[in-house]
Amino acid sequence: QPANAIDSQLCESSRGEVMNEEMPSNLLAQPLAVKIYLPPCYAENREEGYPVLYMLHGQTYLNDQWQRLGLLTAADELITTGSIIPMIIVMPYEISWSATPEESSFDESFLQEMLPYIDGNFNTCSERGCRAVGGLSRGGNWAIYFGFLQPEKFTAIGAHSAPLFYGQIQRMTTELKVTGAVAKLPAVYIDVGNSDENLQQVTTYVDLLKKNNVPYLFTEFQGYHSEDYWRAHVEDYLLWYSEEFTSGR
């Protein structure tokens, strides 16, 4: 039995639990709706807390998008077989999906309210090495934004078919010029379909990372900017995030 596999003598469950909560917010006009996946055999008193993966949805979609795409079903299977470590997956709903980072308060609420809320209400490992954020399309824009804005909070960031916000390339260019900035960054994973309409924008910031010697993993799969594309790669994403959680960064 793999080292990470769930001990069937202690727990027979092979499915996690999905909770729907509303997080109170002083920064948003209303509470932040959030789906929280607790892995199979989640234990409130487990000595080592669980790592947390925050996964953000795309523009115009709801926070059930990753669940519909099969991310949680894949997590159940991969955790049960020991292919990935048990983790909590948090999926907040960004109601103001058309606002720019300058106009939105989603980033402040996410960083200042949501992270401590999850750590305070669930059995998490709250260290940097136990926290990752990823997203698809606009959600991936946010993941890159968060990871570069507050790199001390995340061990890994994933941008899945993310073209980045307007002006983000300029912000990143400025941030990367700061002495020591590259060494502080989380691990970066980028992927995009070879027929994605945003392919050129994605490769532009991949080139920026390469030019500045930022370590990253970039994969160009076959596919479009579509749910079929992301659905086909949920296991790839989970395997990468789990590897980063166990790498000891």
C-alpha positions in Angstrom: 0.0 0.0 0.0 1.4 3.4 -0.9 2.6 5.5 2.0 -0.1 8.2 1.4 -3.0 5.7 1.0 -5.8 5.8 3.5 -5.8 3.0 6.1 -9.0 1.1 5.4 -9.0 -0.3 8.9 -9.3 3.1 10.3 -11.7 4.6 7.8 -13.7 3.0 5.0 -14.7 6.1 3.2 -13.4 6.8 -0.3 -15.3 10.0 -0.8 -14.7 13.4 0.6 -17.4 15.9 1.8 -18.3 19.1 0.2 -19.5 21.9 2.4 -21.2 25.2 1.4 -20.5 28.1 3.6 -20.9 31.9 3.6 -17.8 33.6 5.0 -18.6 36.9 6.7 -16.8 39.8 5.1 -16.1 43.4 6.1 -14.5 44.1 2.8 -17.2 42.9 0.4 -20.8 44.0 0.1 -22.1 40.6 1.1 -20.7 37.3 2.6 -18.4 35.3 0.4 -19.9 32.1 -0.7 -17.4 29.2 -0.6 -17.4 25.5 -1.4 -15.0 23.5 0.8 -13.9 20.0 0.0 -12.8 17.9 3.0 -10.9 14.8 1.9 -11.9 11.2 2.6 -11.5 10.4 6.3 -10.9 14.1 7.2 -10.1 14.3 10.9 -10.6 17.4 12.9 -8.0 16.2 15.4 -5.3 14.9 13.0 -2.0 15.9 14.5 -0.6 17.3 11.3 -3.1 19.7 9.7 -4.1 19.3 6.0 -2.6 21.4 3.2 -5.1 23.7 1.5 -5.5 24.2 -2.2 -7.5 27.2 -3.3 -9.1 26.8 -6.7 -10.7 29.8 -8.5 -13.4 29.6 -11.2 -13.5 31.3 -14.5 -15.2 34.5 -15.6 -19.1 34.3 -15.7 -19.0 31.0 -13.9 -19.9 29.9 -10.3 -17.8 28.3 -7.6 -19.2 24.9 -8.6 -17.2 25.0 -11.8 -14.3 22.9 -10.6 -16.7 20.4 -9.0 -18.6 20.1 -12.3 -15.3 19.5 -14.1 -14.5 16.5 -11.9 -11.8 18.0 -9.7 -13.3 16.6 -6.5 -14.1 13.2 -8.0 -10.5 13.0 -9.1 -9.3 14.1 -5.7 -11.3 11.3 -4.1 -9.7 8.7 -6.3 -6.2 10.0 -6.1 -6.3 10.4 -2.3 -7.8 7.0 -1.8 -5.1 5.3 -3.9 -2.3 7.4 -2.3 -1.4 9.1 -5.6 -1.8 12.5 -3.9 -1.7 13.5 -0.2 -5.1 14.3 1.5 -5.8 18.0 1.1 -8.6 20.5 1.7 -9.8 22.2 -1.5 -11.4 25.6 -1.2 -13.5 27.2 -4.0 -14.7 30.7 -3.3 -17.2 32.5 -5.5 -16.1 35.8 -7.0 -19.3 37.7 -7.6 -17.7 40.8 -9.2 -16.2 38.8 -12.1 -15.8 41.8 -14.5 -14.0 44.1 -12.1 -10.2 44.8 -12.5 -8.0 44.2 -9.5 -7.9 47.9 -9.0 -11.7 48.0 -8.8 -12.4 44.8 -7.0 -12.1 44.0 -3.3 -12.0 40.3 -3.9 -8.2 40.2 -3.6 -8.2 42.0 -0.2 -11.0 39.7 1.1 -9.3 36.6 -0.2 -5.9 37.4 1.4 -7.0 39.2 4.5 -10.3 37.3 5.4 -10.5 34.0 3.6 -7.1 32.5 4.4 -7.4 33.1 8.2 -11.1 32.0 8.1 -10.2 28.6 6.6 -7.2 28.2 8.9 -9.3 29.2 11.9 -12.3 26.9 11.1 -10.7 23.7 9.7 -7.8 21.5 10.6 -5.2 23.0 8.3 -1.5 23.3 8.2 -1.2 27.1 8.0 2.4 27.3 7.0 3.4 28.6 3.6 4.5 25.1 2.4 0.9 23.9 3.0 -0.9 26.5 0.9 -1.4 26.7 -2.9 -3.7 28.7 -5.2 -4.7 28.0 -8.7 -7.4 28.8 -11.1 -8.7 28.6 -14.7 -8.9 31.6 -17.0 -9.8 34.7 -14.8 -9.2 32.5 -11.8 -5.7 31.8 -13.0 -5.2 35.5 -13.4 -6.0 35.9 -9.7 -3.6 33.0 -8.8 -0.7 34.7 -10.5 -1.7 38.1 -9.0 -1.9 36.6 -5.5 1.4 34.7 -5.8 3.4 37.7 -7.0 1.7 40.1 -4.6 2.2 38.0 -1.4 4.6 35.2 -2.3 5.2 34.5 1.4 1.7 33.1 1.7 1.9 30.4 -1.0 4.2 27.5 -1.9 2.7 27.1 -5.4 0.5 28.9 -7.9 -1.2 27.4 -10.9 -2.5 29.4 -13.9 -4.6 27.2 -16.2 -5.3 28.9 -19.5 -4.9 32.3 -17.8 -4.2 35.4 -20.1 -3.4 37.6 -17.0 -5.1 40.9 -16.1 -4.5 44.0 -18.1 -1.3 45.6 -16.9 -0.2 42.5 -15.0 2.8 42.0 -17.3 4.0 45.5 -16.4 3.5 44.8 -12.7 5.4 41.5 -12.9 8.2 43.2 -14.8 8.6 45.8 -12.1 8.3 43.3 -9.2 10.9 41.0 -10.7 13.5 43.8 -10.8 13.5 44.0 -7.0 16.6 42.3 -5.6 15.8 38.9 -4.2 12.2 38.8 -5.6 12.7 35.7 -7.7 13.9 33.6 -4.8 10.8 34.4 -2.8 8.3 33.3 -5.5 6.2 30.2 -5.2 6.5 27.4 -7.6 4.7 28.3 -10.8 2.7 26.0 -13.1 1.3 27.2 -16.4 -0.7 25.3 -19.0 -2.7 26.2 -22.0 -4.4 24.6 -25.0 -2.6 24.9 -28.3 -5.8 26.3 -29.9 -6.6 28.6 -27.0 -7.4 32.1 -28.2 -5.2 33.5 -25.4 -2.2 31.4 -26.3 -0.1 34.4 -27.3 -0.8 36.2 -24.0 0.1 33.1 -22.0 3.4 32.6 -23.9 4.2 36.3 -23.4 4.4 35.9 -19.6 6.1 32.5 -19.9 8.8 34.3 -21.8 8.9 37.0 -19.1 9.5 34.3 -16.4 12.2 32.7 -18.5 13.9 36.0 -19.2 14.0 36.7 -15.4 15.2 33.2 -14.5 12.0 32.4 -12.6 11.6 28.6 -12.2 8.3 27.4 -13.8 6.6 24.5 -15.4 4.9 25.2 -18.7 2.8 22.6 -20.6 1.0 23.3 -23.9 -1.6 20.6 -24.3 -4.0 20.0 -27.2 -7.2 21.9 -26.8 -9.2 25.1 -26.6 -10.2 27.6 -24.0 -13.0 25.3 -22.9 -14.4 23.2 -20.1 -13.5 20.1 -22.0 -9.9 21.1 -21.9 -9.8 21.8 -18.1 -11.9 18.7 -17.4 -9.2 16.6 -19.2 -6.4 17.9 -17.0 -7.8 18.0 -13.4 -5.7 15.0 -12.5 -2.6 16.6 -13.9 -3.3 19.7 -11.7 -3.9 17.7 -8.5 -0.7 15.7 -9.0 1.4 18.8 -9.4 -0.1 20.6 -6.4 0.4 17.5 -4.3 4.0 17.2 -5.4 4.6 20.8 -4.4 3.0 20.2 -1.0 5.4 17.3 -0.3 8.5 18.9 -1.8 9.3 20.8 1.4 9.6 24.3 -0.2 
